Amino acid sequence: MHYDVAIITVRPGTEQKALARLKETLPSSDGLLACWCSDIGALNRILLIRAAPDITRIHAEREKILRSGNPFGVGEYIAATSMDTYVSLPFMPPVTAGQYGPVFEVRTYVFKPDGVAPTIELWREWAPRRATVSPLLAAMHSITGTVTRFMHIWPYAGLAARIISLRCSRTFIFPQTFPRCVETRRRLMGVRPHDPLLVQPSISKQGRVFSRRSCLHRQQESVR
C-alpha cells in the first residue's frame, strides 16, 4: 500500500482557522486516514496521512490539489507544504480505519544508504514479537523526497501505557535498528478536547477515520 504523507505549515495565528476549514474539506478526500497537528516543537504543522492503491493515483491527486489555487481548502493560511510518498514494509497489512489510541507515537528515522533492506528483514523477524508488548499500527519507508526515511506508528491507551511498553521493548527492535540511522525523530500524539475537529476518532460512512490529534513533539538526533 502507498501512503501520501503531507505536512502543511500554516502561518502563526491561523492554525485554528485552518483546522476548522479542514474539518469541512477533508472528509471528501479519498483514502483519508489521519489529520494531526503539532503543539510542542515545530509549531503550526498539520500532518495528513492518506492511503492510495498506487503511486500514479497519489501523483494525480497532488496535481489536482496544487492546481486548484486553494490547496486542501486552506491556501490562504499556508506558509509551506511538503508531500511525500511512503510504502508499507512488505509484511505489513494496510492501515485501516478504526478506534486507536488515544495516544500515538510516530517515529521517523533517516537511514544510511544501505539501511532499508536489512531493516525490512530485521523488522520482519522482530515486529511480531514487539507487537506482543503493544500493537504496531504502521511501518513504512519513503520512496520520494528525502529517501531512506522509515516511519512507524504505535497507538497506546495512554502515556502510562506507552512508558511501560517502552521499558519492555528495549531489548526488541530499536537497539538493532539505530546503528543504521543517521537521524531519529519521535512524536507523541493525543487528543485535545477543545479542538474544532472531532475529539475522538470516528469512522465515516465510507470507512475513513477523521480525527483531530494534538502532537507533543520531541525530536532526537544522533549521528552514528
C-alpha positions as CSV (number, residue, x, y, z in Angstrom):
1,M,0.0,0.0,0.0
2,H,1.1,3.5,-0.8
3,Y,0.6,6.5,1.6
4,D,0.6,10.2,0.9
5,V,2.1,12.0,3.9
6,A,1.7,15.7,3.7
7,I,2.9,18.3,6.2
8,I,1.1,21.7,6.0
9,T,2.9,24.6,7.7
10,V,0.4,27.4,8.4
11,R,1.1,31.0,9.3
12,P,1.2,31.8,13.1
13,G,-2.2,32.5,14.5
14,T,-4.1,30.7,11.7
15,E,-3.9,27.1,12.9
16,Q,-7.4,27.0,14.4
17,K,-8.9,28.6,11.3
18,A,-7.1,26.1,9.1
19,L,-8.3,23.2,11.2
20,A,-11.9,24.4,11.1
21,R,-11.7,24.6,7.3
22,L,-10.1,21.1,7.1
23,K,-12.9,19.7,9.1
24,E,-15.1,20.7,6.1
25,T,-12.8,19.8,3.2
26,L,-11.0,16.6,4.3
27,P,-14.0,14.2,4.7
28,S,-14.3,14.3,0.9
29,S,-10.7,13.3,0.5
30,D,-10.5,9.7,-0.7
31,G,-8.3,7.5,1.5
32,L,-8.0,9.9,4.4
33,L,-6.6,8.2,7.5
34,A,-5.4,10.9,9.8
35,C,-5.2,14.7,10.4
36,W,-2.8,15.6,13.3
37,C,-1.3,18.9,14.5
38,S,1.9,19.7,16.5
39,D,1.7,21.5,19.8
40,I,5.3,21.3,21.1
41,G,8.4,21.5,18.9
42,A,7.9,22.7,15.4
43,L,4.6,24.6,15.7
44,N,1.9,25.3,13.2
45,R,2.4,22.0,11.4
46,I,-0.6,19.9,10.3
47,L,0.1,16.3,9.3
48,L,-2.2,14.5,6.9
49,I,-1.9,10.8,6.0
50,R,-3.9,9.3,3.1
51,A,-3.9,5.9,1.6
52,A,-3.8,5.2,-2.2
53,P,-3.6,1.9,-4.1
54,D,-0.7,3.1,-6.3
55,I,1.7,6.0,-6.8
56,T,0.0,7.1,-10.0
57,R,-3.1,7.9,-8.1
58,I,-1.2,9.9,-5.5
59,H,0.5,12.0,-8.2
60,A,-2.8,12.7,-9.9
61,E,-4.4,13.8,-6.6
62,R,-1.4,16.0,-5.8
63,E,-1.6,17.7,-9.2
64,K,-5.3,18.3,-8.7
65,I,-4.7,19.8,-5.2
66,L,-1.8,22.1,-6.3
67,R,-3.6,23.4,-9.4
68,S,-6.8,24.1,-7.5
69,G,-5.4,27.5,-6.4
70,N,-6.6,26.7,-2.9
71,P,-4.7,23.5,-1.7
72,F,-6.7,21.5,0.8
73,G,-9.1,24.4,1.1
74,V,-6.7,26.3,3.4
75,G,-4.5,28.0,0.8
76,E,-4.9,31.4,2.5
77,Y,-3.3,30.1,5.7
78,I,-0.4,28.1,4.2
79,A,3.2,29.1,4.6
80,A,4.7,25.9,3.2
81,T,3.7,22.4,2.2
82,S,5.6,19.1,1.7
83,M,4.2,15.9,0.2
84,D,6.0,12.6,0.3
85,T,5.1,9.0,-0.6
86,Y,5.6,6.1,1.7
87,V,5.1,2.4,1.1
88,S,4.4,-0.2,3.8
89,L,7.0,-2.8,4.6
90,P,6.2,-5.9,2.6
91,F,4.8,-7.9,5.5
92,M,2.6,-5.1,7.0
93,P,-1.1,-5.1,6.4
94,P,-2.7,-1.8,5.2
95,V,-3.6,0.8,7.7
96,T,-7.3,0.8,8.2
97,A,-9.9,3.0,9.9
98,G,-10.7,2.1,13.5
99,Q,-10.6,3.1,17.1
100,Y,-7.0,3.5,18.1
101,G,-5.1,5.4,20.8
102,P,-5.9,7.9,22.1
103,V,-2.1,8.4,22.3
104,F,0.1,7.7,19.3
105,E,3.9,7.6,18.9
106,V,5.2,8.4,15.5
107,R,8.9,7.7,14.9
108,T,10.8,8.7,11.8
109,Y,14.4,7.5,11.1
110,V,16.7,8.5,8.3
111,F,18.9,5.6,7.4
112,K,22.3,5.2,5.9
113,P,22.2,4.4,2.1
114,D,22.3,0.7,2.8
115,G,19.9,0.7,5.7
116,V,16.5,-0.1,4.1
117,A,16.8,-3.7,3.0
118,P,18.4,-5.1,6.2
119,T,15.9,-3.1,8.3
120,I,13.0,-4.7,6.5
121,E,14.4,-8.2,7.2
122,L,15.1,-7.3,10.9
123,W,11.5,-6.0,11.3
124,R,10.1,-9.0,9.5
125,E,11.6,-11.1,12.3
126,W,11.2,-8.9,15.3
127,A,8.0,-6.9,14.7
128,P,5.6,-9.8,15.7
129,R,7.5,-10.2,19.0
130,R,7.5,-6.5,19.6
131,A,3.8,-6.4,18.9
132,T,3.2,-8.6,21.9
133,V,4.1,-5.6,24.0
134,S,2.0,-3.1,22.2
135,P,0.3,-3.1,18.7
136,L,2.1,-1.7,15.6
137,L,-0.3,0.4,13.5
138,A,2.1,1.2,10.6
139,A,5.6,0.7,9.4
140,M,6.7,2.2,6.1
141,H,9.6,3.8,4.2
142,S,9.7,6.8,1.8
143,I,10.2,6.5,-1.9
144,T,10.1,10.2,-2.7
145,G,11.7,13.3,-1.2
146,T,14.5,12.5,1.3
147,V,14.6,8.8,0.7
148,T,15.8,6.1,3.2
149,R,13.3,7.5,5.7
150,F,11.5,5.0,7.8
151,M,8.3,5.8,9.8
152,H,6.5,3.6,12.3
153,I,3.4,4.4,14.3
154,W,2.4,2.9,17.7
155,P,-1.0,3.5,19.3
156,Y,-1.3,3.5,23.1
157,A,-4.2,3.7,25.6
158,G,-2.4,6.4,27.5
159,L,1.0,7.9,28.3
160,A,1.5,5.5,31.2
161,A,0.9,2.5,28.8
162,R,3.4,4.0,26.4
163,I,6.1,4.3,29.1
164,I,5.5,0.7,30.3
165,S,5.7,-0.6,26.7
166,L,8.9,1.4,26.0
167,R,10.6,-0.2,29.0
168,C,9.5,-3.7,28.0
169,S,10.6,-3.2,24.3
170,R,14.2,-2.0,24.8
171,T,15.5,-5.5,24.0
172,F,13.5,-5.8,20.9
173,I,13.9,-3.9,17.6
174,F,15.1,-0.4,18.3
175,P,18.7,-1.1,19.5
176,Q,19.3,-3.2,16.5
177,T,17.9,-0.5,14.1
178,F,19.8,2.5,15.5
179,P,23.3,1.6,14.0
180,R,21.8,2.0,10.6
181,C,20.4,5.5,11.4
182,V,21.9,9.0,10.8
183,E,18.8,10.7,12.4
184,T,15.9,9.8,14.6
185,R,12.7,11.7,15.4
186,R,9.8,11.0,17.8
187,R,6.4,12.5,18.1
188,L,3.7,11.7,20.7
189,M,0.1,12.5,19.6
190,G,-3.0,12.8,21.8
191,V,-6.5,14.3,22.0
192,R,-7.3,17.8,23.0
193,P,-10.9,18.2,24.0
194,H,-11.3,21.8,22.7
195,D,-10.2,21.2,19.2
196,P,-12.5,22.3,16.4
197,L,-12.2,19.0,14.7
198,L,-13.5,15.7,16.1
199,V,-12.2,14.9,19.5
200,Q,-12.5,11.2,19.3
201,P,-11.7,9.1,16.2
202,S,-14.7,8.1,14.3
203,I,-15.5,6.0,11.2
204,S,-17.4,7.8,8.4
205,K,-19.9,6.1,6.1
206,Q,-17.0,5.4,3.7
207,G,-15.0,3.7,6.5
208,R,-12.4,6.5,6.9
209,V,-11.0,7.8,10.1
210,F,-11.3,11.5,10.6
211,S,-9.8,12.7,13.9
212,R,-8.0,15.8,15.2
213,R,-5.0,15.0,17.3
214,S,-2.5,17.2,19.1
215,C,1.2,16.4,18.8
216,L,3.6,16.5,21.7
217,H,6.7,16.7,19.6
218,R,10.1,15.6,20.9
219,Q,12.9,15.4,18.4
220,Q,16.1,13.4,18.9
221,E,19.1,13.4,16.6
222,S,22.0,11.1,16.7
223,V,24.8,10.6,14.2
224,R,26.3,7.2,14.1
